[in-house]
Amino acid sequence: MLWLPSAGRYHIDAKNKFGKVSSDFPGTSKRRFLVGQKFASAGSAPAQRLYLRMGFGGITLKPILPESEAKSEASAQ
């Protein structure tokens, strides 16, 4: 499971051989054969590039909710 800040822009390339790829970020998901899956999204430039691979298991991409993000020292005071 990968938690990413929701405000960021990402170019995601995620693939696994035996399992599922699920994402709450926009993109396209394709089944590979009977057991694997691929997810791809192209963020507008400049975007953080994520290259994710898994042999067995699943890949889950979730945004970090604003209320869960750590507050900086300046905003905490």
Distance bins in CASP14 RR format, pairs under 12 A and 6 or more apart:
PFRMAT RR
TARGET T0000
AUTHOR 0000-0000-0000
RMODE 2
METHOD distances of the structure
MODEL  1
1 14 0 0 0 0 0 1 0 0 0 0 0
1 21 0 0 0 0 0 1 0 0 0 0 0
1 22 0 0 0 0 1 0 0 0 0 0 0
1 23 0 0 0 0 0 1 0 0 0 0 0
1 24 0 0 0 0 0 1 0 0 0 0 0
1 52 0 0 0 0 0 1 0 0 0 0 0
1 54 0 0 0 0 0 1 0 0 0 0 0
1 57 0 0 0 0 0 1 0 0 0 0 0
1 58 0 0 0 0 1 0 0 0 0 0 0
1 59 0 0 0 0 1 0 0 0 0 0 0
1 60 1 0 1 0 0 0 0 0 0 0 0
1 61 0 0 0 0 1 0 0 0 0 0 0
1 62 1 0 0 1 0 0 0 0 0 0 0
1 63 0 0 0 0 0 1 0 0 0 0 0
1 64 0 0 0 0 0 1 0 0 0 0 0
2 10 0 0 0 0 0 1 0 0 0 0 0
2 12 0 0 0 0 1 0 0 0 0 0 0
2 14 0 0 0 0 1 0 0 0 0 0 0
2 21 0 0 0 0 0 1 0 0 0 0 0
2 22 0 0 0 0 0 1 0 0 0 0 0
2 23 0 0 0 0 1 0 0 0 0 0 0
2 24 0 0 0 0 0 1 0 0 0 0 0
2 25 0 0 0 0 0 1 0 0 0 0 0
2 39 0 0 0 0 0 1 0 0 0 0 0
2 48 0 0 0 0 0 1 0 0 0 0 0
2 50 1 0 0 1 0 0 0 0 0 0 0
2 51 0 0 0 0 0 1 0 0 0 0 0
2 52 1 0 0 1 0 0 0 0 0 0 0
2 54 0 0 0 0 0 1 0 0 0 0 0
2 58 0 0 0 0 0 1 0 0 0 0 0
2 59 1 0 0 1 0 0 0 0 0 0 0
2 60 1 0 0 1 0 0 0 0 0 0 0
2 61 1 0 1 0 0 0 0 0 0 0 0
2 62 1 0 0 1 0 0 0 0 0 0 0
2 63 0 0 0 0 0 1 0 0 0 0 0
2 64 0 0 0 0 0 1 0 0 0 0 0
3 23 0 0 0 0 0 1 0 0 0 0 0
3 24 0 0 0 0 0 1 0 0 0 0 0
3 25 0 0 0 0 0 1 0 0 0 0 0
3 60 0 0 0 0 1 0 0 0 0 0 0
3 61 0 0 0 0 1 0 0 0 0 0 0
3 62 1 0 1 0 0 0 0 0 0 0 0
3 63 1 0 0 1 0 0 0 0 0 0 0
3 64 1 0 1 0 0 0 0 0 0 0 0
3 65 0 0 0 0 1 0 0 0 0 0 0
3 68 0 0 0 0 1 0 0 0 0 0 0
3 69 0 0 0 0 1 0 0 0 0 0 0
4 10 1 0 0 1 0 0 0 0 0 0 0
4 12 0 0 0 0 1 0 0 0 0 0 0
4 14 0 0 0 0 0 1 0 0 0 0 0
4 23 0 0 0 0 1 0 0 0 0 0 0
4 24 0 0 0 0 1 0 0 0 0 0 0
4 25 1 0 0 1 0 0 0 0 0 0 0
4 41 0 0 0 0 0 1 0 0 0 0 0
4 47 0 0 0 0 0 1 0 0 0 0 0
4 48 0 0 0 0 1 0 0 0 0 0 0
4 50 0 0 0 0 1 0 0 0 0 0 0
4 52 0 0 0 0 0 1 0 0 0 0 0
4 60 0 0 0 0 0 1 0 0 0 0 0
4 61 1 0 0 1 0 0 0 0 0 0 0
4 62 1 0 0 1 0 0 0 0 0 0 0
4 63 1 0 0 1 0 0 0 0 0 0 0
4 64 1 0 0 1 0 0 0 0 0 0 0
4 65 0 0 0 0 0 1 0 0 0 0 0
4 68 0 0 0 0 0 1 0 0 0 0 0
4 69 0 0 0 0 0 1 0 0 0 0 0
5 25 0 0 0 0 0 1 0 0 0 0 0
5 48 0 0 0 0 1 0 0 0 0 0 0
5 61 0 0 0 0 0 1 0 0 0 0 0
5 62 0 0 0 0 0 1 0 0 0 0 0
5 63 1 0 0 1 0 0 0 0 0 0 0
5 64 1 0 1 0 0 0 0 0 0 0 0
5 65 0 0 0 0 0 1 0 0 0 0 0
5 66 0 0 0 0 1 0 0 0 0 0 0
5 68 0 0 0 0 0 1 0 0 0 0 0
5 69 1 0 0 1 0 0 0 0 0 0 0
5 70 0 0 0 0 0 1 0 0 0 0 0
6 24 0 0 0 0 1 0 0 0 0 0 0
6 25 0 0 0 0 1 0 0 0 0 0 0
6 26 0 0 0 0 0 1 0 0 0 0 0
6 61 0 0 0 0 0 1 0 0 0 0 0
6 62 0 0 0 0 1 0 0 0 0 0 0
6 63 1 1 0 0 0 0 0 0 0 0 0
6 64 1 0 0 1 0 0 0 0 0 0 0
6 65 1 0 0 1 0 0 0 0 0 0 0
6 66 1 0 0 1 0 0 0 0 0 0 0
6 67 0 0 0 0 0 1 0 0 0 0 0
6 68 0 0 0 0 1 0 0 0 0 0 0
6 69 0 0 0 0 1 0 0 0 0 0 0
7 48 0 0 0 0 0 1 0 0 0 0 0
7 63 0 0 0 0 1 0 0 0 0 0 0
7 64 0 0 0 0 1 0 0 0 0 0 0
7 65 0 0 0 0 0 1 0 0 0 0 0
7 66 0 0 0 0 1 0 0 0 0 0 0
7 69 0 0 0 0 1 0 0 0 0 0 0
8 25 0 0 0 0 1 0 0 0 0 0 0
8 43 0 0 0 0 1 0 0 0 0 0 0
8 44 0 0 0 0 0 1 0 0 0 0 0
8 46 0 0 0 0 0 1 0 0 0 0 0
8 47 0 0 0 0 1 0 0 0 0 0 0
8 48 1 0 0 1 0 0 0 0 0 0 0
8 50 0 0 0 0 0 1 0 0 0 0 0
8 63 0 0 0 0 1 0 0 0 0 0 0
8 64 0 0 0 0 0 1 0 0 0 0 0
8 69 0 0 0 0 0 1 0 0 0 0 0
9 25 0 0 0 0 1 0 0 0 0 0 0
9 26 0 0 0 0 0 1 0 0 0 0 0
9 41 0 0 0 0 1 0 0 0 0 0 0
9 42 0 0 0 0 0 1 0 0 0 0 0
9 43 1 0 1 0 0 0 0 0 0 0 0
9 44 1 0 0 1 0 0 0 0 0 0 0
9 45 0 0 0 0 1 0 0 0 0 0 0
9 46 1 0 0 1 0 0 0 0 0 0 0
9 47 1 0 1 0 0 0 0 0 0 0 0
9 48 1 0 0 1 0 0 0 0 0 0 0
9 49 0 0 0 0 0 1 0 0 0 0 0
9 50 0 0 0 0 0 1 0 0 0 0 0
10 23 0 0 0 0 1 0 0 0 0 0 0
10 24 0 0 0 0 0 1 0 0 0 0 0
10 25 1 0 0 1 0 0 0 0 0 0 0
10 26 0 0 0 0 1 0 0 0 0 0 0
10 27 0 0 0 0 0 1 0 0 0 0 0
10 39 0 0 0 0 0 1 0 0 0 0 0
10 40 0 0 0 0 0 1 0 0 0 0 0
10 41 1 0 0 1 0 0 0 0 0 0 0
10 42 0 0 0 0 1 0 0 0 0 0 0
10 43 1 0 0 1 0 0 0 0 0 0 0
10 44 0 0 0 0 0 1 0 0 0 0 0
10 45 0 0 0 0 0 1 0 0 0 0 0
10 46 0 0 0 0 0 1 0 0 0 0 0
10 47 1 0 1 0 0 0 0 0 0 0 0
10 48 1 0 1 0 0 0 0 0 0 0 0
10 49 1 0 0 1 0 0 0 0 0 0 0
10 50 1 0 1 0 0 0 0 0 0 0 0
10 51 0 0 0 0 0 1 0 0 0 0 0
10 52 0 0 0 0 0 1 0 0 0 0 0
10 61 0 0 0 0 1 0 0 0 0 0 0
10 63 0 0 0 0 0 1 0 0 0 0 0
11 25 0 0 0 0 0 1 0 0 0 0 0
11 26 0 0 0 0 0 1 0 0 0 0 0
11 27 0 0 0 0 0 1 0 0 0 0 0
11 39 0 0 0 0 0 1 0 0 0 0 0
11 40 0 0 0 0 1 0 0 0 0 0 0
11 41 1 0 0 1 0 0 0 0 0 0 0
11 42 1 0 1 0 0 0 0 0 0 0 0
11 43 1 0 1 0 0 0 0 0 0 0 0
11 44 0 0 0 0 1 0 0 0 0 0 0
11 45 0 0 0 0 1 0 0 0 0 0 0
11 46 0 0 0 0 1 0 0 0 0 0 0
11 47 1 0 1 0 0 0 0 0 0 0 0
11 48 1 0 0 1 0 0 0 0 0 0 0
11 49 1 0 1 0 0 0 0 0 0 0 0
11 50 1 0 0 1 0 0 0 0 0 0 0
11 51 0 0 0 0 1 0 0 0 0 0 0
11 52 0 0 0 0 0 1 0 0 0 0 0
12 21 0 0 0 0 1 0 0 0 0 0 0
12 22 0 0 0 0 0 1 0 0 0 0 0
12 23 1 0 0 1 0 0 0 0 0 0 0
12 24 0 0 0 0 0 1 0 0 0 0 0
12 25 1 0 0 1 0 0 0 0 0 0 0
12 26 0 0 0 0 1 0 0 0 0 0 0
12 27 1 0 0 1 0 0 0 0 0 0 0
12 28 0 0 0 0 0 1 0 0 0 0 0
12 29 0 0 0 0 0 1 0 0 0 0 0
12 38 0 0 0 0 0 1 0 0 0 0 0
12 39 1 0 0 1 0 0 0 0 0 0 0
12 40 1 0 0 1 0 0 0 0 0 0 0
12 41 1 0 1 0 0 0 0 0 0 0 0
12 42 0 0 0 0 1 0 0 0 0 0 0
12 43 0 0 0 0 1 0 0 0 0 0 0
12 47 0 0 0 0 1 0 0 0 0 0 0
12 48 0 0 0 0 1 0 0 0 0 0 0
12 49 0 0 0 0 1 0 0 0 0 0 0
12 50 1 0 1 0 0 0 0 0 0 0 0
12 51 0 0 0 0 1 0 0 0 0 0 0
12 52 1 0 0 1 0 0 0 0 0 0 0
12 59 0 0 0 0 1 0 0 0 0 0 0
12 61 1 0 0 1 0 0 0 0 0 0 0
13 21 0 0 0 0 0 1 0 0 0 0 0
13 23 0 0 0 0 0 1 0 0 0 0 0
13 27 0 0 0 0 0 1 0 0 0 0 0
13 28 0 0 0 0 0 1 0 0 0 0 0
13 38 0 0 0 0 1 0 0 0 0 0 0
13 39 1 0 0 1 0 0 0 0 0 0 0
13 40 1 0 1 0 0 0 0 0 0 0 0
13 41 0 0 0 0 1 0 0 0 0 0 0
13 42 0 0 0 0 1 0 0 0 0 0 0
13 43 0 0 0 0 0 1 0 0 0 0 0
13 47 0 0 0 0 0 1 0 0 0 0 0
13 48 0 0 0 0 0 1 0 0 0 0 0
13 49 1 0 0 1 0 0 0 0 0 0 0
13 50 1 0 0 1 0 0 0 0 0 0 0
13 51 1 0 1 0 0 0 0 0 0 0 0
13 52 1 0 0 1 0 0 0 0 0 0 0
13 53 0 0 0 0 1 0 0 0 0 0 0
13 59 0 0 0 0 0 1 0 0 0 0 0
13 61 0 0 0 0 0 1 0 0 0 0 0
14 20 0 0 0 0 0 1 0 0 0 0 0
14 21 1 0 1 0 0 0 0 0 0 0 0
14 22 0 0 0 0 1 0 0 0 0 0 0
14 23 1 0 0 1 0 0 0 0 0 0 0
14 25 0 0 0 0 0 1 0 0 0 0 0
14 27 0 0 0 0 0 1 0 0 0 0 0
14 28 0 0 0 0 0 1 0 0 0 0 0
14 29 0 0 0 0 1 0 0 0 0 0 0
14 30 0 0 0 0 0 1 0 0 0 0 0
14 32 0 0 0 0 0 1 0 0 0 0 0
14 36 0 0 0 0 0 1 0 0 0 0 0
14 37 0 0 0 0 1 0 0 0 0 0 0
14 38 1 0 0 1 0 0 0 0 0 0 0
14 39 1 0 1 0 0 0 0 0 0 0 0
14 40 1 0 0 1 0 0 0 0 0 0 0
14 41 0 0 0 0 1 0 0 0 0 0 0
14 49 0 0 0 0 0 1 0 0 0 0 0
14 50 1 0 0 1 0 0 0 0 0 0 0
14 51 0 0 0 0 1 0 0 0 0 0 0
14 52 1 0 1 0 0 0 0 0 0 0 0
14 53 1 0 0 1 0 0 0 0 0 0 0
14 54 1 0 0 1 0 0 0 0 0 0 0
14 55 0 0 0 0 0 1 0 0 0 0 0
14 57 0 0 0 0 0 1 0 0 0 0 0
14 58 0 0 0 0 1 0 0 0 0 0 0
14 59 1 0 1 0 0 0 0 0 0 0 0
14 60 0 0 0 0 1 0 0 0 0 0 0
14 61 1 0 0 1 0 0 0 0 0 0 0
15 21 1 0 0 1 0 0 0 0 0 0 0
15 29 0 0 0 0 0 1 0 0 0 0 0
15 30 0 0 0 0 1 0 0 0 0 0 0
15 31 0 0 0 0 0 1 0 0 0 0 0
15 32 1 0 0 1 0 0 0 0 0 0 0
15 33 0 0 0 0 0 1 0 0 0 0 0
15 36 1 0 0 1 0 0 0 0 0 0 0
15 37 1 0 0 1 0 0 0 0 0 0 0
15 38 1 0 1 0 0 0 0 0 0 0 0
15 39 1 0 0 1 0 0 0 0 0 0 0
15 40 0 0 0 0 1 0 0 0 0 0 0
15 50 0 0 0 0 0 1 0 0 0 0 0
15 51 0 0 0 0 1 0 0 0 0 0 0
15 52 1 0 0 1 0 0 0 0 0 0 0
15 53 1 0 1 0 0 0 0 0 0 0 0
15 54 1 0 0 1 0 0 0 0 0 0 0
15 55 0 0 0 0 1 0 0 0 0 0 0
15 57 0 0 0 0 0 1 0 0 0 0 0
15 58 0 0 0 0 0 1 0 0 0 0 0
15 59 0 0 0 0 1 0 0 0 0 0 0
16 22 0 0 0 0 0 1 0 0 0 0 0
16 29 0 0 0 0 0 1 0 0 0 0 0
16 30 0 0 0 0 0 1 0 0 0 0 0
16 31 0 0 0 0 0 1 0 0 0 0 0
16 32 0 0 0 0 1 0 0 0 0 0 0
16 33 0 0 0 0 0 1 0 0 0 0 0
16 35 0 0 0 0 1 0 0 0 0 0 0
16 36 1 0 1 0 0 0 0 0 0 0 0
16 37 1 0 0 1 0 0 0 0 0 0 0
16 38 0 0 0 0 1 0 0 0 0 0 0
16 39 0 0 0 0 1 0 0 0 0 0 0
16 52 0 0 0 0 1 0 0 0 0 0 0
16 53 1 0 0 1 0 0 0 0 0 0 0
16 54 1 1 0 0 0 0 0 0 0 0 0
16 55 1 0 1 0 0 0 0 0 0 0 0
16 56 1 0 0 1 0 0 0 0 0 0 0
16 57 1 0 0 1 0 0 0 0 0 0 0
16 58 1 0 1 0 0 0 0 0 0 0 0
16 59 1 0 1 0 0 0 0 0 0 0 0
16 60 0 0 0 0 0 1 0 0 0 0 0
17 32 1 0 0 1 0 0 0 0 0 0 0
17 33 0 0 0 0 1 0 0 0 0 0 0
17 34 0 0 0 0 0 1 0 0 0 0 0
17 35 1 0 0 1 0 0 0 0 0 0 0
17 36 1 0 1 0 0 0 0 0 0 0 0
17 37 0 0 0 0 1 0 0 0 0 0 0
17 38 0 0 0 0 0 1 0 0 0 0 0
17 53 0 0 0 0 1 0 0 0 0 0 0
17 54 1 0 0 1 0 0 0 0 0 0 0
17 55 1 0 1 0 0 0 0 0 0 0 0
17 56 1 0 0 1 0 0 0 0 0 0 0
17 57 0 0 0 0 1 0 0 0 0 0 0
17 58 0 0 0 0 0 1 0 0 0 0 0
17 59 0 0 0 0 0 1 0 0 0 0 0
18 32 0 0 0 0 0 1 0 0 0 0 0
18 33 0 0 0 0 1 0 0 0 0 0 0
18 34 0 0 0 0 1 0 0 0 0 0 0
18 35 1 0 1 0 0 0 0 0 0 0 0
18 36 1 0 0 1 0 0 0 0 0 0 0
18 37 0 0 0 0 1 0 0 0 0 0 0
18 54 0 0 0 0 1 0 0 0 0 0 0
18 55 1 0 0 1 0 0 0 0 0 0 0
18 56 1 0 1 0 0 0 0 0 0 0 0
18 57 1 0 0 1 0 0 0 0 0 0 0
18 58 0 0 0 0 1 0 0 0 0 0 0
18 59 0 0 0 0 0 1 0 0 0 0 0
19 31 0 0 0 0 0 1 0 0 0 0 0
19 32 0 0 0 0 1 0 0 0 0 0 0
19 33 0 0 0 0 0 1 0 0 0 0 0
19 34 0 0 0 0 0 1 0 0 0 0 0
19 35 1 0 0 1 0 0 0 0 0 0 0
19 36 1 0 1 0 0 0 0 0 0 0 0
19 37 1 0 0 1 0 0 0 0 0 0 0
19 38 0 0 0 0 0 1 0 0 0 0 0
19 39 0 0 0 0 0 1 0 0 0 0 0
19 54 1 0 0 1 0 0 0 0 0 0 0
19 55 0 0 0 0 1 0 0 0 0 0 0
19 56 1 0 0 1 0 0 0 0 0 0 0
19 57 1 0 1 0 0 0 0 0 0 0 0
19 58 1 0 1 0 0 0 0 0 0 0 0
19 59 0 0 0 0 1 0 0 0 0 0 0
19 60 0 0 0 0 0 1 0 0 0 0 0
20 29 0 0 0 0 1 0 0 0 0 0 0
20 30 0 0 0 0 0 1 0 0 0 0 0
20 31 0 0 0 0 1 0 0 0 0 0 0
20 32 0 0 0 0 0 1 0 0 0 0 0
20 35 0 0 0 0 1 0 0 0 0 0 0
20 36 1 0 0 1 0 0 0 0 0 0 0
20 37 1 0 1 0 0 0 0 0 0 0 0
20 38 0 0 0 0 0 1 0 0 0 0 0
20 39 0 0 0 0 1 0 0 0 0 0 0
20 54 0 0 0 0 1 0 0 0 0 0 0
20 55 0 0 0 0 0 1 0 0 0 0 0
20 56 0 0 0 0 0 1 0 0 0 0 0
20 57 1 0 0 1 0 0 0 0 0 0 0
20 58 1 0 1 0 0 0 0 0 0 0 0
20 59 1 0 0 1 0 0 0 0 0 0 0
20 60 0 0 0 0 1 0 0 0 0 0 0
20 61 0 0 0 0 0 1 0 0 0 0 0
21 27 0 0 0 0 0 1 0 0 0 0 0
21 28 0 0 0 0 0 1 0 0 0 0 0
21 29 1 0 0 1 0 0 0 0 0 0 0
21 30 0 0 0 0 1 0 0 0 0 0 0
21 31 0 0 0 0 1 0 0 0 0 0 0
21 32 0 0 0 0 1 0 0 0 0 0 0
21 36 0 0 0 0 1 0 0 0 0 0 0
21 37 1 0 1 0 0 0 0 0 0 0 0
21 38 1 0 0 1 0 0 0 0 0 0 0
21 39 1 0 1 0 0 0 0 0 0 0 0
21 40 0 0 0 0 1 0 0 0 0 0 0
21 41 0 0 0 0 0 1 0 0 0 0 0
21 50 0 0 0 0 0 1 0 0 0 0 0
21 52 0 0 0 0 1 0 0 0 0 0 0
21 53 0 0 0 0 0 1 0 0 0 0 0
21 54 0 0 0 0 1 0 0 0 0 0 0
21 55 0 0 0 0 0 1 0 0 0 0 0
21 57 0 0 0 0 1 0 0 0 0 0 0
21 58 1 0 0 1 0 0 0 0 0 0 0
21 59 1 0 1 0 0 0 0 0 0 0 0
21 60 1 0 0 1 0 0 0 0 0 0 0
21 61 1 0 0 1 0 0 0 0 0 0 0
22 29 1 0 0 1 0 0 0 0 0 0 0
22 37 0 0 0 0 1 0 0 0 0 0 0
22 38 0 0 0 0 0 1 0 0 0 0 0
22 39 1 0 0 1 0 0 0 0 0 0 0
22 57 0 0 0 0 0 1 0 0 0 0 0
22 58 1 0 0 1 0 0 0 0 0 0 0
22 59 1 0 0 1 0 0 0 0 0 0 0
22 60 1 0 1 0 0 0 0 0 0 0 0
22 61 1 0 0 1 0 0 0 0 0 0 0
22 62 0 0 0 0 1 0 0 0 0 0 0
23 29 1 0 0 1 0 0 0 0 0 0 0
23 37 0 0 0 0 0 1 0 0 0 0 0
23 38 0 0 0 0 0 1 0 0 0 0 0
23 39 1 0 1 0 0 0 0 0 0 0 0
23 40 0 0 0 0 1 0 0 0 0 0 0
23 41 1 0 0 1 0 0 0 0 0 0 0
23 50 0 0 0 0 0 1 0 0 0 0 0
23 52 0 0 0 0 0 1 0 0 0 0 0
23 58 0 0 0 0 0 1 0 0 0 0 0
23 59 0 0 0 0 1 0 0 0 0 0 0
23 60 1 0 0 1 0 0 0 0 0 0 0
23 61 1 0 1 0 0 0 0 0 0 0 0
23 62 0 0 0 0 1 0 0 0 0 0 0
23 63 0 0 0 0 1 0 0 0 0 0 0
24 39 0 0 0 0 0 1 0 0 0 0 0
24 41 0 0 0 0 0 1 0 0 0 0 0
24 60 0 0 0 0 1 0 0 0 0 0 0
24 61 1 0 0 1 0 0 0 0 0 0 0
24 62 1 0 1 0 0 0 0 0 0 0 0
24 63 1 0 1 0 0 0 0 0 0 0 0
24 64 0 0 0 0 0 1 0 0 0 0 0
24 65 0 0 0 0 0 1 0 0 0 0 0
25 39 0 0 0 0 1 0 0 0 0 0 0
25 40 0 0 0 0 0 1 0 0 0 0 0
25 41 1 0 1 0 0 0 0 0 0 0 0
25 42 0 0 0 0 0 1 0 0 0 0 0
25 43 0 0 0 0 1 0 0 0 0 0 0
25 47 0 0 0 0 0 1 0 0 0 0 0
25 48 0 0 0 0 0 1 0 0 0 0 0
25 50 0 0 0 0 1 0 0 0 0 0 0
25 59 0 0 0 0 0 1 0 0 0 0 0
25 60 0 0 0 0 0 1 0 0 0 0 0
25 61 1 0 1 0 0 0 0 0 0 0 0
25 62 0 0 0 0 1 0 0 0 0 0 0
25 63 1 0 0 1 0 0 0 0 0 0 0
25 64 0 0 0 0 0 1 0 0 0 0 0
26 39 0 0 0 0 0 1 0 0 0 0 0
26 40 0 0 0 0 0 1 0 0 0 0 0
26 41 1 0 1 0 0 0 0 0 0 0 0
26 42 0 0 0 0 1 0 0 0 0 0 0
26 43 0 0 0 0 1 0 0 0 0 0 0
26 44 0 0 0 0 0 1 0 0 0 0 0
26 61 0 0 0 0 0 1 0 0 0 0 0
26 63 0 0 0 0 0 1 0 0 0 0 0
27 38 0 0 0 0 0 1 0 0 0 0 0
27 39 1 0 0 1 0 0 0 0 0 0 0
27 40 1 0 0 1 0 0 0 0 0 0 0
27 41 1 1 0 0 0 0 0 0 0 0 0
27 42 0 0 0 0 1 0 0 0 0 0 0
27 43 0 0 0 0 1 0 0 0 0 0 0
27 61 0 0 0 0 0 1 0 0 0 0 0
28 37 0 0 0 0 0 1 0 0 0 0 0
28 38 0 0 0 0 1 0 0 0 0 0 0
28 39 1 0 0 1 0 0 0 0 0 0 0
28 40 1 0 1 0 0 0 0 0 0 0 0
28 41 1 0 0 1 0 0 0 0 0 0 0
28 42 0 0 0 0 1 0 0 0 0 0 0
29 36 0 0 0 0 0 1 0 0 0 0 0
29 37 1 0 0 1 0 0 0 0 0 0 0
29 38 1 0 0 1 0 0 0 0 0 0 0
29 39 1 0 1 0 0 0 0 0 0 0 0
29 40 0 0 0 0 1 0 0 0 0 0 0
29 41 0 0 0 0 1 0 0 0 0 0 0
29 59 0 0 0 0 0 1 0 0 0 0 0
29 61 0 0 0 0 0 1 0 0 0 0 0
30 36 0 0 0 0 1 0 0 0 0 0 0
30 37 1 0 0 1 0 0 0 0 0 0 0
30 38 1 0 1 0 0 0 0 0 0 0 0
30 39 1 0 0 1 0 0 0 0 0 0 0
30 40 1 0 0 1 0 0 0 0 0 0 0
31 37 1 0 1 0 0 0 0 0 0 0 0
31 38 1 0 0 1 0 0 0 0 0 0 0
31 39 0 0 0 0 0 1 0 0 0 0 0
32 38 1 0 1 0 0 0 0 0 0 0 0
32 39 0 0 0 0 0 1 0 0 0 0 0
32 40 0 0 0 0 0 1 0 0 0 0 0
32 55 0 0 0 0 0 1 0 0 0 0 0
35 55 0 0 0 0 0 1 0 0 0 0 0
35 56 0 0 0 0 1 0 0 0 0 0 0
35 57 0 0 0 0 0 1 0 0 0 0 0
35 58 0 0 0 0 0 1 0 0 0 0 0
36 53 0 0 0 0 0 1 0 0 0 0 0
36 54 0 0 0 0 1 0 0 0 0 0 0
36 55 0 0 0 0 1 0 0 0 0 0 0
36 56 0 0 0 0 0 1 0 0 0 0 0
36 57 0 0 0 0 1 0 0 0 0 0 0
36 58 0 0 0 0 1 0 0 0 0 0 0
36 59 0 0 0 0 0 1 0 0 0 0 0
37 52 0 0 0 0 0 1 0 0 0 0 0
37 54 0 0 0 0 1 0 0 0 0 0 0
37 55 0 0 0 0 0 1 0 0 0 0 0
37 57 0 0 0 0 0 1 0 0 0 0 0
37 58 0 0 0 0 1 0 0 0 0 0 0
37 59 0 0 0 0 1 0 0 0 0 0 0
37 60 0 0 0 0 0 1 0 0 0 0 0
38 52 0 0 0 0 0 1 0 0 0 0 0
38 53 0 0 0 0 0 1 0 0 0 0 0
38 54 0 0 0 0 0 1 0 0 0 0 0
38 59 0 0 0 0 1 0 0 0 0 0 0
39 50 0 0 0 0 0 1 0 0 0 0 0
39 51 0 0 0 0 0 1 0 0 0 0 0
39 52 0 0 0 0 1 0 0 0 0 0 0
39 53 0 0 0 0 0 1 0 0 0 0 0
39 54 0 0 0 0 0 1 0 0 0 0 0
39 58 0 0 0 0 0 1 0 0 0 0 0
39 59 1 0 0 1 0 0 0 0 0 0 0
39 60 0 0 0 0 0 1 0 0 0 0 0
39 61 1 0 0 1 0 0 0 0 0 0 0
40 49 0 0 0 0 0 1 0 0 0 0 0
40 50 0 0 0 0 0 1 0 0 0 0 0
40 51 0 0 0 0 0 1 0 0 0 0 0
40 52 0 0 0 0 0 1 0 0 0 0 0
40 61 0 0 0 0 0 1 0 0 0 0 0
41 47 0 0 0 0 1 0 0 0 0 0 0
41 48 0 0 0 0 0 1 0 0 0 0 0
41 49 0 0 0 0 0 1 0 0 0 0 0
41 50 0 0 0 0 1 0 0 0 0 0 0
41 52 0 0 0 0 0 1 0 0 0 0 0
41 61 0 0 0 0 1 0 0 0 0 0 0
42 49 0 0 0 0 0 1 0 0 0 0 0
42 50 0 0 0 0 0 1 0 0 0 0 0
43 49 0 0 0 0 1 0 0 0 0 0 0
43 50 0 0 0 0 0 1 0 0 0 0 0
50 59 0 0 0 0 0 1 0 0 0 0 0
50 61 0 0 0 0 1 0 0 0 0 0 0
51 59 0 0 0 0 0 1 0 0 0 0 0
52 58 0 0 0 0 1 0 0 0 0 0 0
52 59 1 0 1 0 0 0 0 0 0 0 0
52 60 0 0 0 0 0 1 0 0 0 0 0
52 61 0 0 0 0 1 0 0 0 0 0 0
53 59 0 0 0 0 1 0 0 0 0 0 0
54 60 0 0 0 0 0 1 0 0 0 0 0
54 61 0 0 0 0 0 1 0 0 0 0 0
62 68 0 0 0 0 0 1 0 0 0 0 0
63 69 0 0 0 0 0 1 0 0 0 0 0
64 70 0 0 0 0 1 0 0 0 0 0 0
66 75 0 0 0 0 0 1 0 0 0 0 0
69 75 0 0 0 0 0 1 0 0 0 0 0
70 76 0 0 0 0 1 0 0 0 0 0 0
71 77 0 0 0 0 1 0 0 0 0 0 0
END
